Amino acid sequence: MRKGAGIMATPAGGAERLRYRRIAAELRQQIRAGTLLPGSRLPSVRELMAAHGVAMATVRHALQVLIAEQLIHSAQGVGTFVGSSPASSGAAGHAEVSA
């Protein structure tokens, strides 16, 4: 087998993809189980980075998935919060994002 950048890059990229999905799935489960209540603040990006041992981009990607699902919303400088009602995730106003 030849050494090459492609061999190293593929597994790392695949692992990173799984990490953001795993973080999103964990938070989603906590929201649906009621561990994270509507209106409650999620851990900060830095706290999630430390807890999962991942890069900031990985955590942000996971949060963007949940924002797209309208389970959470984010306010710049304030934090990221659980939407009012996970069951009615299609309701307007729960996907507000300040970049």
Summary of the structure (lengths in Angstrom):
residues: 99
radius of gyration: 15.5
end to end distance: 44.6
largest distance: 53.6
contacts: 256
relative contact order: 0.15
helix: 54%
strand: 9%
